[in-house]
Amino acid sequence: MLEFNAAMEKGNVKYYSVFTVVAGLMLYLAYQQVFLCYAFLDDYYNLYHNNHILGTSIATGRPAYGIFMSWLFSNLYYICDLKYPRMISFIGILLFSVLLYRAYISSGWKRVEGGCAAIITCLMPAFGVYAAWATMFLAVYGALVGFIAGELCLKSYQYFHVKGDRTRGGIVLIASILLLIISFMTYQPSATAFWLFIAIALFMPQENSEDLFRKGLYCFAVFAGIAMVYFILFKAKIWPFTLPQWGSRGDLASNPVEKLLWFLEYTFYDALSLFSVLQEKVVISLTVATVFTVIVLGLDRRIRRSKQQKWTFFFIFIVLLPLSYLPVLAASGNYSAFRIQGILGSLVLFYLLLSLKEIFNHKVTRVVMPCLLAAFCLIAYKNVTYGFVEPQKQELELIRNMLMRPLYCQPKEILFVRPNWNDSLVENVYRMRYEYGIPSTCATYVPNCLLNLIGREAYGKAFEPIKVKIDKHNKSINKGIPVINAHRLLKGFKIKRKLENTFNASNDKLLLINYDKGYDGLKALHQVSLLPREDGLVLKSQGRDPHVSLPLFNFSSGKQLIIKIDITSPKDTVLQLYYATKSSPNYNEKQSIKRGIKKGKNVVFITLPLRDYTGHFRLDPGKIVGQYFLRSVEIRGISKG
């Protein structure tokens, strides 16, 4: 048997250096978007009310988390400054991957296999949340400390029961206990990284002749003892837990059977899906079935191969799953989020990779592991970029652009209409979770912080805070107060994005008017003159009802029409498109579509239903006097439905 220790043979420093560089590159490729300017949910509150962080963290049982976070956020001022906590989190994830690699190699894994397994673990969606959410930047450090605590705990067992050195064993055990307490006080769900190390150490590829049950029981006694002490301190409000607890965090689950069923139905199922985020339900179901089958086959092979301890191995194999999720299982509330499922997902991934090693020989796994690494890297990039960063960044930009105009007047108050979860800018999120998919502004505590942070960006320290009135249903609008309707804003953006995708997917190009193709066929009809320019066409309006006619074009009657108009408006106004049909050849309001446009550049998409069009279309650029700048008008046909 290989004794589990951290000893490095000569020349290993080179391999660790190479691994660190490779891991850093792979993690950067996956998480590069987290260094952009954006924020998510609690980020806004913690940045704007950073003096409340410590008290809130103590009330949730995380004083160490609160101390470091309060210090860091008190030195941040703008939304873009949140990239610094995310950088710290990225470094922590890289360090955690190095510790994982060290554990795998010490446990007898080949370098390629251990390296791939370590990096893949750090590409799981939970670690994507740690990297992309500034508020969670310390969560990975809680896991890192808990992981080291697991190593020291197992070392103390070796000193006590193998080497007979009680002095060193006691010192190492005390160090393990202290680190585990720090891990709990940083982020409780991450403290279970303790069990991830224990699993890697106990389930070595080689035959293990030692008493697995005694090792497992020893580690459980240490972990359970610390967890109980932590809970008693928290519940009794003994320093540093001196503030009232929030919600049900201080209450134990009253129905263990119901809690276990919830765990199997939701959390464990998600773990078997490897926490797929932006996937279809069928793909996730196939992933769950495949992962479960491979793990069962690998477990069967290991049990058959083990002669002396097969049932002990099976028992520990199963028990470690709920232990890796123990802080959440022990609490009374049923709450599922990626950030609290990181260690459980990492353990399931370890079981999957261990099963692959049991089923296939080294030559096969040496090829399969790098392929899995490449796939996970791409999936992690997709999850973080399109499931987290881009939606939050886009939501921030939409509200920032909407707020700029009212800010010029320095309003004392603003009415903010909150969006719903269904207004999420993320597509194809199965079982939408708290982190991937939810709009930040749907939380009641975000709008006030967000709007004032944007105002702070515009005016600096001279900015006077705005009073933000929150209305979810837009029922209490006062005409004297500027309104930002985030619900309509996000919904409109989603509709426009869908239309744009449909437009770009169509190859049936019916009409194109732009500078390169020319503006022939475009005729001024009323209160407007056409003034060609080098890069477009100026529509100079002399009244409130300017309109031009579009050129005639041929199209199939069996297709819908989608129109893209690129136009710059001098002020906020309404663009209107009229169409004529064979049954009603004259232009009228019923046969028209209106779109609101803002001052500046606008790209407008309009879909027309299936009708008996004559081919005559009229464009009213706006309802104000001034100069409109038309860049292009393009019409494409799309299939019915």
Number of C-alpha atoms within 10 A of each C-alpha: 12 12 12 19 16 13 10 11 7 7 8 11 11 10 12 16 12 12 21 19 13 15 24 20 14 22 25 16 14 22 25 17 19 26 19 16 17 26 27 25 25 18 23 28 20 20 28 23 14 20 14 14 23 19 19 17 24 25 23 22 31 23 24 22 26 23 16 14 22 21 14 15 23 15 11 17 17 16 20 14 19 27 21 16 23 24 17 16 26 26 18 22 29 23 18 23 27 21 17 24 26 21 23 22 20 21 23 18 21 13 17 17 21 22 27 24 25 26 27 26 25 27 27 25 27 24 27 28 26 25 34 32 26 30 26 22 25 25 27 33 25 28 29 24 24 31 29 20 32 29 22 23 28 25 20 27 22 19 18 17 13 10 12 12 14 15 12 15 22 15 13 21 23 16 17 27 21 15 22 30 23 21 31 28 23 28 26 25 23 29 35 29 29 28 27 26 23 22 19 23 21 20 18 18 17 12 15 16 11 12 12 16 15 13 18 20 12 16 20 17 12 16 23 14 13 17 19 11 12 18 17 13 16 24 17 12 17 12 11 15 22 16 17 16 19 13 11 13 19 20 14 16 18 12 9 13 10 11 19 14 12 16 20 13 11 14 23 23 17 23 23 23 23 21 22 22 26 21 15 12 14 9 12 21 14 12 17 20 14 15 21 18 14 19 23 15 17 22 22 17 14 21 17 10 13 16 11 14 18 15 13 15 19 14 12 17 15 10 11 21 18 16 20 26 26 18 19 23 20 16 17 18 16 14 14 16 15 23 21 20 24 30 28 29 27 25 22 24 22 20 23 24 24 22 22 20 19 21 19 13 10 14 8 12 18 17 12 16 21 17 13 15 20 14 12 22 23 15 20 26 21 16 25 27 20 19 24 26 24 18 24 27 15 15 23 23 14 15 20 17 10 17 18 13 11 15 20 11 8 14 14 13 16 22 22 24 25 26 24 19 17 15 21 24 22 20 15 13 19 15 12 18 13 16 21 27 26 26 28 28 27 21 15 13 15 21 26 22 23 25 24 19 24 21 23 19 15 14 14 13 10 9 16 14 17 18 14 18 16 19 16 16 14 15 8 12 15 10 8 8 14 18 20 21 19 24 23 14 18 22 17 13 16 17 12 16 14 13 19 18 11 14 24 10 11 13 10 16 13 17 17 19 21 17 16 10 9 14 21 10 11 16 16 18 14 16 16 25 18 19 12 15 12 6 12 19 21 20 25 19 22 15 15 15 15 22 26 21 19 20 17 14 12 9 19 13 13 13 18 18 23 21 21 19 20 16 23 21 23 17 17 14 16 16 21 19 22 20 24 20 16 11 10 13 15 12 16 11 11 8 15 16 14 14 14 12 21 15 12 13 16 15 15 18 20 20 17 17 13 13 16 14 19 18 16 17 18 21 20 20 29 27 18 19 17 18 22 24 24 26 20 20 18 17 22 23 24 20 11 10 7
